[in-house]
Amino acid sequence: MVLTVEEDLDCSGLPVTGDQVCNYDEGFLSCVLKEYMGKDYLVKEVDCWASGVRVCRFEANVDQQAKV
């Protein structure tokens, strides 16, 4: 699944540096998805406000390697 955040508290308004800075959000979203969906998820930021895109976008996939 793809999650898009328009106003991310971590980086909205930061200058464009070319970096992706939302590492905390990757872990946070992973935990929220696990709690609500009952499965482990790997979440990776694919677009970031600080990289010049005006949203933060995350891809979330079920972790096939997770122990049940």
N, C-alpha and C positions, 0 to 999 in steps of 0.2 A: 504494500500500500504506500501511497505517497501522502505525506502530511505537509501542509504549507502554513507558515506562521508569518503574518504580515508585520506585526509589531512585536518583535522579540526583545525582551528586557535585556538580554545579554549584549546585543549588538546593534539594534535599531539606532540610526543616527551616527554610528561610528564612521570615520573616514574610510574611503576605499583603500585597502592595503593589499588586496589580492589573496588574502588568507580566509580560511574558514575557521571561525572562532567559537562555535557553539558546541564544544565538547560536552559541557554539562548537560545541555538539552538532549543530546544523543542518549545519555544514560537515564535521564529523567523520563523521556518518552518510552524507552525500553521497559522501565519498571512499571509505568502506567499501563502499557499494553499487556504486560504479563499479569498484572492484577485483574484487569477487566476481561482479558481473553483466555487466561489460563494456560498460556504457552509462552516460552521464551522467545524474544524477538531480538534481532540484530538491527540496530538503527544507525544509519550513516547519513550525515549531512551532505547533500549534493549541490546545494546553492546556499549562499550566505550573503547577507547585507554587506558585510565587510569585503566581499569579493566583487562587489559592483552590482549585484542583483538586489532589487529592492524588497526582497522577501527572503526568508530562510525556508528551505525545503529539505525534507528528510524522507529517505526511503526506509521502510520497515519491512523486514522479511522474517518469517518464522525461522528460528535457529534449528537447523536439522541436526546439529551436533550436540544439542543440549541433552542432559540426562533427564530421564523421566522419573 
